[in-house]
Amino acid sequence: MKFLIGKKLDMSQLFKEDGTVVPVTYVQAGPCVVTDVRTKEKDGYCAVQVGFGVTRQVAKPQAVRAEKHGPVAVTREYRTRDDEQVNAGDVLTVEQFAEGDVVDVVGTSKGRGFAGVVKRHGFAGQKATHGTKDQIRKSGSIGAGGVQRVFKGLRMAGRMGGSRVTVKNLQVVLVDTKTNRLAIRGAVPGARNSLVLIHGRDEKSNWSV
């Protein structure tokens, strides 16, 4: 069982002993407090509910539970196969990860707003010469005239980004237990200070968002 809630910080680079440059993303992973444990006998399924961050504003339904572990800013639930050996109030840190571990990272991609087909889908656009006027970045034909409708799933302009993205098979390069930071090789979805969910590659992605 390896899973944590974190916050994306920034990107940097590390150097191996042979001088190889490794691009990494620093993630503030935890500490996360276990706010509740779901069991098959009580709830019908197995899961661990964890909280991350600190907040001063707590809704009344969560006020009673917050008295046990303190108010948390973010709460997420991770489905597990069996009952995990954790109890409410336990603290999860980056110590459960080690250098070389392969993880999956779930985040929200950067919102790009309303984007055209060239930016959103990588269309080549129209020719810029030979009579083309005000059509360079347009998509062109969207279907035959006899059909009298546009087929579902046709790639067109629209809202881009701001959706849930999972990047798999990322390697943990560095584990800093003092600051609870992970250096993950490669890029992680989301903007700076955005929320990310990390779990081991051997675990199935069962985050309930």
Buried (B, 14 or more C-beta within 10 A) or exposed (E): BBBBBBBBBEBEEEEEEEEEEBEBBBBBBBBBBBBBBBEEEEEEEBBBBBBBBEEEEBEEEBEEBBEEBEBBBBBBBBBBEEBBEBEBEBEBBBEBBEEEBEBBBBBBBBEEEEBBBBEBBEBEBBEEEEEEEEEEBBBEEEEEEEEEEEEEEEEEBEEBBEEEBEBEEBBBBBBEEEEBBBBBBBBBBBEEEBBBBBBBBEBEBBBEE
